[in-house]
């Protein structure tokens, strides 16, 4: 009865964990309100978009919010607003989604990949400091998995070297640093509303800032074909693109936002319960939370796998065994960003463009990809307390039978 499912035993569970995205009647109500108007798209200044941007800015402890097509667009346009482009370097993490590097590359800048802190999976100030050259103009820290970066340390480095910071908040909708939402940090933060995110409308993004001039530049110019506030629509003052968050997306976001706090509290409670259970077993360590991280966003539950505690069972076999038990979990990225085929390590060039890149030594990122990181999604944390017990039971079973699983290959 206790035999692992991968070796022919009965799985710990057969019921699925909660699906994502989730919807209820509020989403349909707001969507119908848009359908009944003639303002479906073609503008980022519609009533639903305007209302949501204001709502999200207040929630994020920021003065202004600008709705856009994606978090990637927000990061790219912020760099363009800071006049960062060809010949400049932008520092990004080596362990994150490719969008963080795509933003500076599409703005024409070169990227520099730096290592992560193995405890928080965020870039530490010392890694940034070591990568700075005279061409460095900005950095894009990622509040990875929902854990806040070392905000104070990174800001000190930025001030010392006169660098801009664009905070990647794709995972950090409810994340707080010292009691303040990370969207309210200086200078600009970019959020994602992609289908997998804790707040979603399928695709979309939003930038927060306290700078009114920057907000206007993003809202009226860089995201709307280079127009200018209070000027005719056919006047184009600088190179800009079409990156509108549309009324349908804002309608869904308003409905999703009304459930965000309730869902977030459930994730937080379940993350605490899962952390307690895993701590009792050992070998799959729960996420580290720094003292300044006063609220974790829990987009991902980032556990640390220690093979030696499982009789040197490879991470890949551990993941197969867990999924066979009915526990959905993954190993994260299989290689750091610079391991993607688009980055030619021999020439230091990016395939399909003129930009260049370089990678600092990244042992922590390499470790996370190879053996260190085991991930549980935010939707898994929306289940009930007993469902967290199933995860703990499955980990204990795999650990108990690790030698047999290792022998079975």
DRENPA-933926 format. One record per atom (N, C-alpha, C): x, y, z; residue in one letter. Coordinates in steps of 0.02 Angstrom, whole numbers, plus 50000, padded with zeros to 5 digits. Layout:
! residues N
XYZA/...
***
This chain:
! residues 409
500424993950000X/500005000050000X/500435006350000X/501045005850032X/501475011650038X/501955012249979X/501915007649932X/502375007649875X/502255013749832X/502785017149807X/502675022949763X/502285021149700X/501885025749677X/501495024549617X/501935023049557X/502535026049554X/502985024949499X/503235017749497X/503185014249555X/503385007249558X/502785002549563X/502195005149544X/501605000949541X/501115001849598X/501265006249646X/500825007349702X/500235011849684X/499785012749732X/499205017049723X/499405024349734X/499245028849689X/499425035849699X/499135038749763X/499475043549790X/499235047049849X/498555050249835X/498475053049775X/497835056149758X/497705055449683X/497075055449666X/496855055349596X/496455061549578X/496215065149629X/495835071249616X/496305076749592X/496095080749542X/496525086149518X/496555091949567X/497085095749563X/497125101949600X/496745107349561X/496595113049592X/496185118149558X/496475120249491X/496015121049442X/496205123549376X/496295131049379X/496635133649328X/496745140849323X/496765142749249X/496475148449229X/496145153649269X/495455151349295X/495195155349341X/494535154249369X/494095160249354X/493435159049350X/492975164349332X/492325163649369X/491965169149376X/491285168849404X/490855174149370X/490265175249396X/489795179649363X/490005186849359X/490465188949402X/490695195849399X/491075197349334X/491465192549312X/491825193449249X/491325194449191X/490805190249189X/490315190849136X/489935197449140X/489785199549200X/489425205849209X/489815211649179X/490465212049196X/490875217549171X/490995216949096X/491055210849071X/491135209948999X/490515212148961X/489925210548988X/489305212648955X/489245220248954X/489495223449006X/489465230749007X/489875233748950X/490435230548933X/490835232748876X/490485231248811X/490205225248805X/489855223348743X/489295228048726X/488985230748777X/488415235248766X/488615242248747X/489265243648746X/489505250148724X/489835249448655X/490045255048628X/490415254948564X/491165255648575X/491385255348638X/492095256248654X/492395249548673X/492585245748622X/492875239148634X/493635239348636X/493925243448592X/494655243648587X/494855249948551X/495475249948527X/495715255748490X/495925261548534X/495905260548599X/496095265948645X/496335262848710X/496795266148744X/496975264048811X/496675268648863X/496195272748841X/495905277648886X/495165276548896X/494915270648881X/494215269148892X/494045268948967X/493405269248983X/493205269649054X/493415263749096X/493365257649069X/493555251749108X/494315251649118X/494695253149065X/495425253349071X/495645258649121X/495345264549115X/495525270049160X/495365268249232X/494785265249244X/494585263449312X/495045258149341X/495205253149300X/495635247849326X/496335250449341X/496605254549296X/497285257149307X/497315261249371X/496795265049385X/496775268949447X/496715264349507X/496295259249501X/496215254449555X/496865250749571X/497205248549517X/497815244749528X/498375249249555X/498415255449532X/498915259949558X/498825261049634X/498205262149655X/498085262949727X/498275256749766X/498075251049740X/498225244749774X/498975243549779X/499345245749728X/500065244549724X/500475249949758X/500155254549793X/500495259949828X/500865264649779X/500595265449720X/500885269949670X/500385275349651X/500635280649621X/500195286249602X/499855285049535X/500205281649488X/499935280949420X/500005273749396X/499525271749355X/499545265249322X/499395266149248X/499775262749205X/499685263149133X/499585256049106X/498995254649080X/498845247949054X/499155246848986X/499455240948976X/499805239348914X/499655232248892X/499945230348835X/499815223648808X/500145218148848X/500695219648883X/501055214448919X/501545217648968X/501795213549013X/502335215649057X/502965217049017X/503085213048965X/503665213948922X/503655220848890X/503065222748863X/502995229448833X/503135234848885X/502895233848946X/503015238748998X/503755239749012X/504125234249015X/504845234849028X/505205238148969X/505025236148908X/505345239048849X/505205246548844X/504575248448852X/504395255548846X/504705259748901X/504765256848960X/505095260449014X/505825261848996X/506165256848968X/506865257848947X/506905263248893X/506435263048845X/506425268148793X/506295275048822X/505865275348873X/505725281748905X/506355284548938X/506785280048961X/507415282148992X/507975283148940X/507785282848875X/508265283648820X/508825278548822X/508655272448841X/509135266848841X/509045262948777X/509595261948740X/509565258448676X/510235256048653X/510365256348588X/510985253648560X/511615256448595X/512065251948610X/512685253848643X/512655253548719X/512045253148747X/511955252848819X/511905245548842X/512055244348905X/511975237748934X/511435237948989X/511055232548992X/510545231749044X/510665225049079X/510705225249145X/510835219249184X/510175215749200X/510155209149188X/509545205149201X/509745198649235X/509265195349269X/509425188949300X/509535183449248X/509925178549266X/510035172749222X/509505167449232X/509125168049287X/508605163049303X/507935166549306X/507585166749249X/506925169749244X/506655168149175X/506055170649160X/505775169749093X/506125174349044X/506145172348981X/506515175748928X/506295183048919X/505675184648937X/505415191448926X/505845196748959X/506135195149016X/506535200149052X/507145202249010X/507405197648971X/507965199248927X/507725201948860X/507145199748837X/506885202148773X/506755209648774X/506515212148831X/506335219248835X/506925223848818X/507515223048849X/508075227348828X/508325225848758X/508295219648738X/508535217848671X/508115221248617X/507455221348626X/507025224448576X/507085232048578X/507325234748635X/507465241848638X/508135243548606X/508515238348587X/509155239348554X/509755238848599X/509645237748664X/510205237448711X/510495230348714X/511095229848741X/511405223348755X/511215221048824X/511215214548835X/511035211848901X/511635208648934X/511635208949000X/512145205849041X/511785201449092X/511925194849090X/511605190149135X/512015189349198X/511675189949255X/512015189149319X/511685183549359X/512045181349410X/511815175649450X/511275177649499X/510965172649529X/510425173649578X/510665171649647X/510305174049697X/510395171749765X/510065164849771X/510425159649791X/510125152949793X/509565152249844X/509505156949890X/508965156549940X/508325159749915X/508385165449881X/507785169149859X/507645168449784X/508135166149746X/508095165649673X/508035172549640X/508205177849676X/508225184649649X/508955186849642X/509075192049602X/509765194349593X/509985198249655X/510575196749681X/510835200449739X/511235206549717X/511285211549759X/511655217649741X/512375216349720X/512715211649754X/513415210449738X/513505207649667X/513025203849643X/513065201249574X/512985206949524X/512555211649539X/512465217449496X/513095221749496X/513355223049555X/513955227249561X/514525224449520X/514615217849522X/515175214749487X/515105215049411X/514505216149386X/514375216049314X/514385222949281X/514425228249321X/514365235049295X/514985237149256X/514865240249199X/515385243249157X/515185250449142X/515605254249109X/515405261049090X/514785261249045X/514625255649011X/514045255548966X/513405253649002X/513435251649065X/512845249449101X/512395255449116X/511765254749098X/511295260349108X/510685258449150X/510545252049157X/509945250049194X/510005242849217X/509555241049263X/509485234049283X/508745232449289X/508585226149277X/507895223849282X/507875218049332X/507775219549396X/507715214249446X/507025211049442X/506985204549453X/506355200849454X/506205198749525X/505615200649549X/505385198049614X/505155190849603X/505635186449599X/505495179749573X/505055175649620X/504565172349589X/504085168049623X/503615171849669X/503735178349678X/503345182349724X/503745184649784X/504385182549789X/504825184849843X/505155191349822X/505135196349864X/505425202749847X/506185202349842X/506455206249796X/507185206949791X/507445210749852X/508105211149857X/508425215349907X/508375222649881X/507805225649894X/507655232149865X/508165237449886X/508295237849950X/508755243049975X/509445242049945X/509695235849944X/510355234549918X/510415236249844X/509905234549805X/509915236049733X/509855243549721X/509445246949761X/509385254149752X/510045257749768X/510405255249818X/511045258349834X/511535257549776X/511555251649747X/511995250549689X/511795255249632X/511145255749620X/510905259949565X/511085267249576X/510995269649637X/511165276649651X/511915277849644X/512305273049666X/513035273849664X/513285274349592X/512955270849546X/513185270649476X/512715274349429X/512235277949456X/511765281849415X/511395277449365X/511115271949390X/510755267149348X/509995267749358X/509615266449306X/508895266049310X/508705258849332X/508155258349368X/507885251849387X/507185251149358X/507075245649323X/506405243749301X/506245237249337X/505775237549384X/505615231549424X/505155226949385X/505345220749377X/504925215649345X/504485212549399X/503855214449399X/503375212149450X/502895206849422X/503105203249371X/502655198249339X/502405193149389X/502805191649441X/502615186549491X/502375189749556X/502325196349559X/502305199749624X/501685204049635X/501105201549618X/500505205649622X/500345207949693X/500475203849742X/500325205749812X/500955206449854X/501535205949823X/502165206049859X/502285212749892X/502545212349954X/502705218449991X/503425218150017X/503745223850016X/504415224750045X/504355229950100X/504495227750162X/504435232150220X/503745235450223X/503235231550210X/502545233750217X/502275237850159X/502655238550105X/502425242350048X/502425237949986X/501895238549945X/501865234749883X/502455236649838X/502725231649804X/503315232849762X/503155237049701X/502515237749684X/502335242249629X/502405249549647X/502505250949711X/502595257849732X/503315259749742X/503775255349721X/504485256949728X/504695261749672X/505205265749684X/505485269849632X/505865265149584X/505875266049520X/505625271449479X/505005269149440X/505035262949416X/504475260349377X/504435252749387X/503825250149389X/503715242949397X/503245240549343X/503355234549319X/502935231849265X/502635225149287X/501965224649280X/501585218749300X/501355214849239X/501245208349249X/500975204049197X/500285201549217X/499825201349168X/499165198349176X/499085192449129X/499635189149114X/499645183049073X/499185177749104X/498995172749064X/498505167849086X/498715164049149X/499375163349162X/499605159549219X/499675163649282X/499615170249277X/499775174549333X/499205174749384X/499385176949445X/498905177149500X/498325181949488X/498445186949447X/497915191449422X/497965191249347X/497425189149313X/497485187749242X/496885190149202X/497005191949139X/496475192949090X/496655189249026X/497085184249031X/497325180348973X/497995182848950X/498025189148930X/498645192748915X/498535200048932X/499075203348949X/499025210448966X/499555212249017X/499625218749029X/500125221049077X/499955228049101X/500345230349149X/500235237049176X/500875239549209X/501025245849198X/501605249049228X/501375253849282X/501705253749339X/501565258549392X/502175263049402X/502045269249421X/502575274049433X/502285279749475X/502715283449508X/502515289449544X/502675295749504X/502975294949446X/503195300549405X/502655302349354X/502335308149360X/501785309849314X/502025310749242X/502615313449233X/502865314449165X/503015307649132X/503295303049170X/503425296349143X/502775292849127X/502285293449170X/501635290349158X/501315293049094X/501345299649084X/501065302549023X/501445300348961X/502105300048966X/502505297848909X/502335290648889X/502235286348938X/502055279448924X/501345278848897X/500885282548928X/500175281948911X/499995285148844X/500245291248833X/500015295048775X/500495294848716X/501105292648726X/501605293148673X/501895286448653X/502275283348697X/502645277248679X/502185271348665X/501595271248695X/501135265648684X/500585267348634X/500595273448606X/500065275548559X/500365279148499X/500825275748466X/501095278148402X/501445284948407X/501715286548466X/502105292648472X/501695298948475X/501055298348491X/500655304448499X/500875308148562X/500535313648576X/500695317648634X/500055319948667X/500065320248733X/499485322248771X/499235329148749X/498575329548740X/498245335848723X/498425338548654X/498665334148610X/498805336048541X/498365331848495X/498255334048432X/497825330148387X/498085323048377X/497615318448365X/497785311348361X/498245309748303X/498245314148250X/498645312748191X/499345315648195X/499515318948251X/500195321448262X/500605316048298X/501195314648272X/501625309448301X/502305312548316X/502485312848379X/503055316748402X/503695312748410X/503635306048418X/504225301848423X/504015294748406X/504505290448396X/504355283548378X/503985280048434X/503395277548418X/502995273948467X/502625268248434X/502325264048475X/501985258048449X/501275257748477X/500895252648458X/500225251648484X/500245246148537X/500175248048600X/500195243148655X/499615244248702X/498995244248677X/498435245848721X/498175239948761X/498035241048825X/497595236548862X/496885238548842X/496475233748822X/495815235548795X/495265234548847X/494675237048830X/494125237048877X/493915230048900X/493935225148854X/493755218248873X/494235215548926X/494885216848916X/495375214548964X/495275217949032X/495155224349031X/495045228049093X/494425225549130X/493905223649091X/493295221049122X/493445214649160X/493825210149128X/494015203849162X/494445205249223X/494905209949216X/495355211549272X/494975214249332X/494455218249320X/494065220849376X/493735215149414X/493465210249378X/493175204449411X/493695200349448X/494265199249416X/494795195449447X/495075199049509X/495125205549504X/495395209449560X/494965208749622X/494315208449613X/493855207849670X/493955201349708X/494275196349676X/494415189949709X/495145189349731X/495565194049712X/496285193249723X/496475192449796X/496215196549840X/496415196149910X/496195189649941X/495585187549927X/495335181149954X/495775175449931X/495925175249866X/496345169849840X/497055170249868X/497315176349875X/497995177149900X/498055174849972X/497565176350013X/497585174050082X/497565166350086X/497195163350041X/497175155950041X/497855153150020X/498165156249970X/498835154049950X/499325154750009X/499285160350044X/499735161550100X/499645156350155X/499015154850172X/498885149750224X/499135142950202X/499005141150140X/499235134550117X/499985134150110X/500305139750091X/501035139850086X/501345138750155X/501045141750207X/501295140750275X/501215133450296X/500625130650281X/500495123650300X/500975118950263X/501065120050198X/501515115850160X/502235116550184X/502435122650201X/503115123750227X/503225119950292X/502735120050337X/502795116350400X/502875108850387X/502465106250343X/502485099150328X/503145096950297X/503385100850249X/504015099050216X/504605099650264X/504575104450310X/505125105250358X/505185099150403X/504635095950418X/504655089950461X/504975083950426X/504925083850359X/505205078150321X/505945079150308X/506125085150284X/506815086750266X/506985084450196X/507415088150164X/507645086250097X/507315090150041X/506705092350051X/506375096950005X/506205103150046X/506675107750047X/506635113450093X/506135118550068X/505705121150112X/505215126350092X/505565132850074X/505225137450041X/505535143750021X/505795147750080X/506375150750069X/506645155450117X/506295162150109X/506115165250164X/505795171850161X/506205176750203X/506485181750170X/506915186550203X/506505190950250X/506815193650303X/506445197950351X/506105203850318X/506405206750266X/506105212650234X/505525210850187X/505445204350173X/504905202150130X/504275201250172X/503935206750185X/503375206750232X/502735203450203X/502725202450138X/502195198450107X/502455195250044X/502385188750040X/502595184949981X/502005184549932X/502145185249868X/501615185049818X/501375178149800X/501765172949816X/501595165949804X/501325164649734X/501695167149685X/501545164949616X/501825157949606X/502375156449638X/502685149849636X/502925148149706X/502815141949726X/503105139349788X/503765136149769X/504315139749782X/504985137649761X/505315133549816X/505275127049810X/505615122649858X/506315121049833X/506765119449880X/507455117749863X/507555110249874X/507735106849821X/507835099549823X/508555097949839X/508655093749891X/509315091549909X/509375084049896X/509675082149840X/509705075049821X/510005070549874X/510505073149911X/510835068949961X/510355066550015X/509815070350026X/509315068150076X/508855062750047X/508885061649982X/508485056549949X/508925051249918X/509465049549953X/509935044449928X/510185045949858X/510295052449844X/510555054849780X/510085053349722X/509445053049736X/508945052249683X/508955058449639X/509055057749573X/509065063649529X/508415067549532X/508465073949523X/507855078149525X/507345075749475X/507565073849415X/507085071649364X/506685065649387X/507005060849421X/506645055049446X/506175056949503X/506405061449545X/505975063849600X/505335066949571X/505405071049519X/504825074349489X/504355069149458X/504625064149423X/504205058849394X/503815055249449X/504155053849504X/503835050249559X/503285054349590X/503405060849599X/502895065249628X/502285065949583X/502395066849519X/501835067449473X/501445060949468X/501795055349474X/501445048849474X/500995048149535X/501165051649589X/500755051549649X/500155056249644X/500085059649587X/499535064349578X/499685071349603X/500335072849612X/500545079349637X/500875083149581X/500555088349554X/500855092149499X/501425096549524X/502025095249500X/502595099449516X/503095099149459X/503535104049456X/504015104349401X/504705106249427X/505175106149380X/505865107649398X/506105114449376X/505645118649351X/505845125349330X/506225125249265X/506645130249255X/507015130949192X/507555125549188X/507645122749128X/508145117449119X/508845120249108X/508885126649091X/509535129849084X/509435137349095X/509965140949115X/509905148149123X/509735151549057X/509535157749060X/509325161348999X/509855161148944X/510485161948963X/511005162148913X/511125155248880X/510795150048904X/510835143548872X/510345142648816X/509915147548804X/509435147148749X/509795147648682X/509535144148631X/509865144148565X/509935151148534X/509525155848555X/509575162548525X/510215166248546X/510545163748598X/511155166948622X/511755162848599X/512165165748555X/512745162348528X/513335163548574X/513515158548614X/514045159448663X/514725160748630X/514805158348569X/515445159248535X/515575166348514X/515065169748490X/515145176648465X/514885181948513X/514485179848562X/514185184748608X/513635188748575X/513355186148521X/512825189748485X/512165186148493X/511635189948483X/510955187348488X/510715185848417X/510525179648406X/510295177648339X/509675181548319X/509675184048258X/509105187848232X/509125195148248X/509685197648273X/509725204748289X/510435207148293X/510525213548309X/511185216448312X/511445216948383X/511025215348432X/511235216148502X/511735210848522X/512085212348576X/512575207748604X/512355205848675X/512695200848701X/512575198948770X/513215196248801X/513225196148866X/513755192748901X/513465189848966X/513775184548989X/513535181149049X/514085181049101X/513935183549159X/514385182949216X/514365175649241X/514845173449282X/514795166749311X/514145166049351X/513775160649339X/513115159849370X/513045152949400X/513445151149449X/513405144449478X/512735143049512X/512445148049545X/511805146849578X/511245145549528X/511245149149472X/510745147849421X/510835140949390X/511455139049378X/511595132449350X/511355127049399X/511495128049463X/511275123249514X/510505122749517X/510165128449514X/509435128449516X/509145124549458X/509445125449399X/509195121949340X/509335114449344X/509915112549368X/510115105549368X/509785101549422X/509805104049484X/509555099949539X/509195103749594X/509265110349598X/509045113749658X/508315115549663X/507985117149607X/507315120149610X/506765115049596X/506265114849639X/505645111149628X/505075115949640X/504605116349592X/504095121549592X/503395118749598X/502985122049639X/502265120749642X/501925127249621X/501415126849579X/501105132749551X/500625136149601X/500455142449585X/500005146149628X/499315143049631X/499085139749578X/498425136749579X/498405130649625X/498965127149632X/499005121649680X/498875124249751X/499105130249765X/499015133249831X/498305135749843X/497875135149793X/497175137149802X/496745131349827X/497045125449835X/496675119649860X/496565120349935X/496285115049965X/496155115150037X/496755112850078X/496725113650144X/497275111550188X/497445104150180X/496945099850174X/497075092650166X/497455091250102X/497365095350052X/497725094349988X/498465095849996X/498635100250043X/499345101350059X/499635095250093X/499225091950135X/499455085850167X/499625080450117X/499255080250061X/499405075350009X/500095076449979X/500285082749971X/500955084249945X/501485081749994X/501385083250058X/501865081050108X/501905073450111X/501325070050108X/501315062750109X/501695059850049X/501605062949991X/501945060449931X/502705061449937X/502925067149963X/503645068249971X/503935063150019X/503585061950075X/503815057050124X/503865050050093X/503385048250052X/503395041650020X/503985040949972X/504085046149932X/504645045949885X/505315045649923X/505375049349976X/505985049250015X/506105042350046X/505585039250073X/505645032750104X/505865027450054X/505645028049992X/505795022949941X/506295025449890X/506695030449907X/507155033449859X/507645028349829X/507905023749871X/508375018849846X/508065014349794X/507445012249806X/507095008049758X/506965011849693X/506775018149699X/506665022249639X/507305023349601X/507845024149637X/508505024949605X/508705018649568X/508595012949597X/508775006549566X/508345005149505X/507715007449508X/507245006149453X/507385010749394X/507805015849406X/507975020449352X/507445025549339X/
***
